[in-house]
Amino acid sequence: MKNRVARSHTAAREKVANRSRRTVLSFLSGLAALTVLPSGARATSTDMRKRIVLVAQLNGPDLATDQRVAAHLSTRGYTVQMVDQNYRPELARDASLIVISSTVSSKDVLPGWRALPVPLVTWENDLLDDLSMSGKRHDVDFGETGKERYLWLVNAPHPIAAGLPAGVVNVYGKQAPMSWGKPGLGASIIATVYGQPDKPAIFAYEAGATMDYEAIAPARRVMFFMSNDSFGNLSQSGQQLFDAAIDWAIQR
């Protein structure tokens, strides 16, 4: 009888011990999960800090194109804030990248973007002189072509070349105008308008490089070849070049 009672007490104690072990393991498992979650949260927070300020003409006829650009950038993990052309540059000091669309009216864009220590990408050729990215003479130092479809990729090793081979690149689905500019000596020219080597269509300045008028680039600067409504007309190669220009400028 005593042995039976002892065995019963022993079995009860083992049952309690097993239950306690399961409780402890469950707690430790939950603790491990909580340790991982903050790391994931920090990664998401870091991605959210990749904020792009897109300067456009919000009441202009090509707003839909700018909205399409913003939507595309959002799908690539960037947070995009669209602002009007008269937005004050100092309000964008905490942005990761400034993008100035060619839909802006250059005379309505406030001064200050040139000296802002934030990376910048633009396809508004009329602003290149204001940004010290080219000379001041229209149709000599900067301008827009007639309808074109091809670029000549001259600097394939550069990251903005998106891994495409040097030579002729079809960047538009159908012929359309292209913006161009002649940069200062510190620029890296990535591509020129096909058949017009005197018209650089994609070029970039590294932070600290000499731009025009002996100005020093306060952060990375990129000129891209699009015009007002070109984004939807980009070919696959054109899209690759666009993404590479954004990623390089923002140092992704």
N, C-alpha and C positions, 0 to 999 in steps of 0.2 A: 504493500500500500504506500509506504513512504517513498519507494523508488518511483512509483507511478506519479505521485504528487510532484516529486523533484523533477521528473522528465517534463511534466506539464508546465512547471515554472520556468524550466530552461527554454522550452519551445516558445513560451510567451515572451521571454526576454529577447530571444533571437528575432522574433517577429517585430518587436519594438525597435531593435537595433537596425534591422533591414529597412524599416520605415524611415528611421532617422537618416540612414545613409542615402536613401532615395531623395529625401528632402534636401540634404546638403548638396548632393549632385545637381539637383534641379536648380538650387540657388546659385551654385557656381556657374552652371550653364547660362543662366540668365545674366549673371554678372559679366561673363565673357561677351555675351551679345551686346550689353550696354557699353562695353569697352570699344567695340567695333563701330557702333553707331555714331559717336562723335567724330571719328575720322571721316566717315562718309559725309557727315554734315559739313565738315570743314572743306571737303573737296567741292561740294555743291556751292558753298559760300565763295570759294575761290573762283569758280566758273562765273558766278554772278558778278564778280568784280571786273570781268572782261566787258566793260560797258562801252558801247560805241555811241557817240553823238553824231547823228546824221543831219547835216545842215541842208535844207532844201527850201524851195518856194512852196509853202504849204497851201497857198491859194492859187497856184499856177496850173497850167493846162496839163502838165506831165506828172502830177502828183501820184497817179497810179503806178508809174514806173518807179518812183522813189519808194513807194509802199512795197512794191515787189522786191526791191533791193533789201529793205528792212526785214521783210519776211524771210528772205533767203538767208540773211545773216543770222536771224533768230534760229533757224533750223540747224545752223552750224554751231550753236551753243553760245552765241553772243547775246547780250542784252542791249537792245537798240532803243535809243531815245531820239525821236524825230523832233527837230526844232526848226523854227522859221529862219529865213535868211538874215534877219536883223537881231539874231540871238547874240548876247554879249559873250565874247570869248572867255572872259575870266570865269564865267559860270561853268565852264567845261574843264577846269583845271584838274578835276579828279577823274576825268574819263580815261579810259585805256587807249582810245583812238578817236580822232576826228575824221569824219568823212564829209567832204563838201561836194555835193552834186552839181552838175552843170545846169540844173534847172534854176539855180539862183540867178538873180540879176546882180552882176558884180558890183554895180554902183551902190546897191543896197546892203552889201555885206560889210559889217563893221570892221574897222582895222583892229589889229591885235592878234589875229590868228598866226601871223608870221613868227612872232616871238614866243608863242605859247609853247612851253616845254612838254608837249604831248604829241605823239606820232600823228601824222596826218596823211590822208589819201584824198586826191581830188581828180576829177575829170573835167573841171571848168578851166579851159585854157585862158580865159580872160582874167583869171585871178593869179596866173603864174607869176606875173611881174610884181603884183602886190605881195605875194608870198616869197619874193626873192628867189624863186625857182627858175626864172628865165629873165631875159632882157625885157625891155619895155615896148619894143616896136611891133605893132600888130601886123600879122602876115609876114613878118620877118623873123621875130624871135618866138612867136607863138601864133596859133591860129587853128583853123579847121579845114580839112580837105573836102573835096567833093565826095562822091560816092566811091567807097573802097570796100575791099573784102579781105585783103591779106596784109599781114605784117611780115617783116623780115626779122627773125629772131637772131640777134647778133651776140648775145651773152648767155648762151645755154647753161653754163655752170652756175649762174646766179639763182638763188632760191625762188625769185619771182618768175623765172622761166618755167617753173612747175614741172621740171624734168622733161620738157619737150625738146626734141632735137633742134639744133641750129638750122636755119634756113627758112623757107616759106611756111607760114602758118595761116590756115584759114580760120579767122576769128569771128566772122559774122555769118549768119544763116543766109542773109541776102545783103547786097551792097548798101552801105550807109556811110554818112560822114564820120570822120575820125578827128579827134583833137590831137594836137601835137605841140611841142615846145622845144626850144634849144636851151639845154640846162647849162649851169656853170661848170667849171673845171672839176669840181669835186664829185660830180654825179657819176653813177653807173648807168649806162644806157643799156637797156635790156632788149628793146626792139624799136625798129623804125618802120615808117609806112613803106610798104613794098614798092620798090622802084624809085623811092624818094629818100635816099639815105640822109639828106639834110633835114629830115623831119622826124626826130625821135618821138615815138608814140608811147613808150613806157620807159620811164627812167626813175631813179631813186637816189636819195641822199642818205647816207648813214649819219647818225647823230654826231655832230662835231665836224662834218664835212663842209667845205667852202661852197656856198651857193653863188648866185649872181650878186653883183655889187659888194663883193667881199663879205657878205653876210654869212654867219656860221649857223648851220642847221641846229636848232635847239633840241631836236628829236628827229626820228626818222621821217622822211618825206617821200611820197610816191606820186608821180603823175601817171594816170591811166588814160587810155585812148578813147574812151566812150564819149558819146554825145548825149543829149537830153533823154532820148527814148531808146537807147541802144541796148540796155540790159537784157530785155526780152529777146533780142536778136543775136545774142552771143551764141557761138557754136560751142561744142563741148570743149574745144581747146581754148576758146575765149573765156569760158567759165572757169577753166582750170587756172588760167592766168589771173583772173579776177580774184579767186580764192587765195592764190599764192601771194598776190600783192597785199591783200588784207592781212593774212597771217604773218607775213614778213614784217609789215609795218607795226603790228601789235606785238611782235616778238613772241608769237605763239610757238 
